[in-house]
Amino acid sequence: MSKIVITNKIKSFDKKIYVSGDKSLSIRWILFSSLASGTSKAKNLLMSEDVIAAIKAIKKLGIKVNIKNNICKIHGKGIDGYKYKKNLIINAENSGTLGRLILGFLIDTPYPIKLIGDQSLSKRDFKRISDPLSRFGASFKLKNNKNLPLTILGSKKTKTLLL
């Protein structure tokens, strides 16, 4: 992935946001925090099976996570911080949110990554995610041309699209 240079930095964000535990927000927070530089801290994450699957996924990508006293800390390593390994398998379990969102985060993988899920998730359509991401340079192998398990073959030279 290309380096991003920010010339106009915003001031430090030093405010607290209180949001009740929510599965979709929790999964998104986990994924974005894994790409942030430094430590992100959240209280009251909804610790559902889907959220735990998201935590396991980013741990497989080399991101450190600490959970103690209802506080989750994710030690992000920046936009290029994932450690891609050969023969990596990420299990989204039953989380459609995790399965679909993480593909965009893995688009620059230098090695194929296999995404699997439970029986229910494996029946859902992932072609509607893989087709748009293919326009950025990644390629995908899907079971029956639309289902999990799928393998993402990323691209270190992602394409910029003009919309």
C-alpha positions in Angstrom: 0.0 0.0 0.0 1.3 3.5 -0.7 2.4 5.8 2.1 -0.1 8.5 3.0 1.3 11.9 3.9 -0.8 14.2 5.9 0.3 17.8 5.7 -2.6 19.5 7.6 -2.8 17.6 10.9 -5.8 18.0 13.2 -5.4 18.9 16.8 -5.2 16.1 19.4 -8.6 14.6 20.1 -9.0 14.6 23.8 -12.7 14.1 24.4 -14.6 11.1 25.6 -17.4 9.5 23.6 -19.8 7.2 25.5 -21.7 4.7 23.3 -23.5 1.6 24.6 -22.2 -1.8 23.5 -23.1 -2.6 19.9 -21.9 -5.5 17.8 -21.4 -3.6 14.5 -19.7 -0.6 16.1 -17.5 -2.9 18.2 -16.3 -4.8 15.1 -15.6 -1.6 13.2 -13.7 -0.1 16.2 -11.5 -3.2 16.4 -10.7 -3.1 12.7 -9.9 0.6 12.6 -8.0 0.6 15.8 -5.8 -2.2 14.4 -4.7 0.2 11.6 -4.2 3.2 13.9 -0.8 4.2 15.1 -0.6 3.7 18.9 -3.0 2.5 21.5 -6.8 2.8 21.2 -8.9 2.2 24.3 -12.6 1.3 24.5 -14.9 0.6 27.4 -18.1 -1.4 27.1 -17.4 -3.3 23.8 -20.1 -5.8 23.2 -18.1 -9.0 23.8 -20.3 -11.2 21.5 -19.0 -14.1 19.4 -18.7 -11.9 16.4 -16.6 -9.3 18.2 -14.4 -12.0 19.7 -13.9 -13.3 16.1 -12.7 -9.8 15.1 -10.2 -9.7 17.9 -8.9 -13.1 17.0 -8.5 -12.0 13.4 -6.4 -8.9 14.1 -4.3 -10.9 16.5 -3.5 -13.3 13.6 -2.3 -10.2 11.8 0.2 -9.3 14.5 -1.9 -6.8 16.5 -1.6 -6.8 20.3 -4.9 -6.7 22.2 -5.4 -6.5 26.0 -8.8 -6.9 27.6 -9.1 -6.2 31.4 -11.9 -4.9 33.6 -14.2 -4.2 30.6 -11.6 -2.1 28.9 -10.1 -3.2 25.5 -6.8 -1.8 24.4 -5.6 -2.4 20.8 -2.0 -1.5 20.0 -2.2 -0.5 16.4 0.9 -0.4 14.2 -0.3 2.0 11.5 -1.6 1.6 8.0 1.1 -0.8 7.0 1.3 -2.6 10.4 -0.2 -6.0 9.7 2.2 -8.9 9.7 1.2 -11.1 6.8 2.2 -14.7 7.0 2.1 -17.5 4.5 -0.8 -19.9 4.8 -2.8 -17.5 7.0 -6.4 -18.5 7.6 -8.8 -16.0 9.2 -12.1 -17.4 10.6 -14.9 -14.9 10.5 -17.1 -17.5 12.2 -20.7 -16.3 11.8 -19.9 -12.6 11.4 -20.9 -11.2 8.1 -19.7 -7.7 9.2 -16.2 -9.0 10.0 -16.1 -11.2 6.8 -17.0 -8.4 4.5 -15.1 -5.5 6.1 -11.8 -7.3 6.7 -11.4 -8.1 3.0 -10.9 -4.4 2.3 -8.3 -4.2 5.1 -6.4 -7.2 3.5 -6.3 -5.8 0.0 -2.5 -5.3 0.1 -1.5 -8.7 1.4 1.6 -10.1 -0.3 0.5 -13.7 0.4 -2.8 -15.4 -0.2 -5.1 -15.3 2.8 -8.0 -17.7 3.2 -11.2 -16.4 4.8 -13.5 -19.0 6.3 -16.7 -18.9 8.3 -19.2 -21.2 9.8 -21.8 -23.1 7.8 -24.3 -20.2 7.8 -21.7 -17.5 6.8 -20.4 -19.8 4.1 -23.7 -19.7 2.3 -23.8 -15.9 2.0 -22.8 -14.0 -1.2 -19.3 -12.6 -1.0 -19.0 -11.8 -4.7 -20.7 -8.5 -4.1 -17.7 -7.6 -2.0 -14.9 -9.3 -4.0 -16.0 -7.8 -7.4 -15.6 -4.1 -6.3 -12.4 -4.9 -4.4 -11.0 -6.6 -7.6 -11.1 -3.1 -9.3 -8.3 -2.1 -6.9 -6.0 -4.8 -8.1 -6.7 -7.7 -5.7 -8.0 -11.0 -7.0 -10.2 -13.6 -5.3 -10.9 -17.3 -5.5 -14.4 -18.1 -4.1 -16.2 -21.4 -3.6 -18.9 -21.7 -6.3 -17.7 -18.3 -7.5 -19.5 -16.5 -4.7 -19.2 -18.2 -1.3 -16.7 -18.9 1.5 -14.2 -20.2 1.8 -12.4 -17.6 -0.3 -8.8 -16.7 -0.9 -7.7 -13.1 -1.3 -4.7 -12.6 -3.5 -3.8 -9.0 -2.6 -1.8 -6.5 -4.5 1.0 -4.3 -3.2 0.3 -2.0 -6.1 -3.3 -1.1 -5.5 -5.0 0.9 -8.1 -6.6 4.3 -7.5 -10.1 4.5 -8.9 -11.6 7.7 -10.2 -15.3 7.7 -9.4 
